[in-house]
């Protein structure tokens, strides 16, 4: 097995381990928001921002922790047959079924990018071109010029009306990290089948 693939596996595992371990602490942020929500409803005027903030924190917790969960093997599986198989058979099945996961994640990432472009005020059919132009403008002309290329920023239709681009961007990042981790798991399964990785 080429050393570059082993280095890829190590780098992606290290990156997703660090991000996943940081994302674990978002549960305490979520608890704090929900405690404040309960306290403000009982003792003060109820806060408008708590429900959506809790939803946003939960999404970030879930999508940023997902790749780390796959790395640990703690993702949910149908264990009816899988648990009884040998490690080699599991590696074969995982190496084949990962393509279904990658297809799903690819569709999810494309939809997320389209939705994120919409949240930045882009209503066209080419979200990749929009992001390339936005990044190019940011790099060559600065943040103010990039800000001028944006359209009307999408807001939630609630009373609090937060911008939606931050959470949509985090969702895209999480799905992208999941794709990288799924590829690392595929290469790891190939290494197991070749006897290079335990």
Order of alpha helices (4+ residues) and beta strands (2+ residues): alpha-alpha-alpha-alpha-alpha-alpha-alpha-alpha
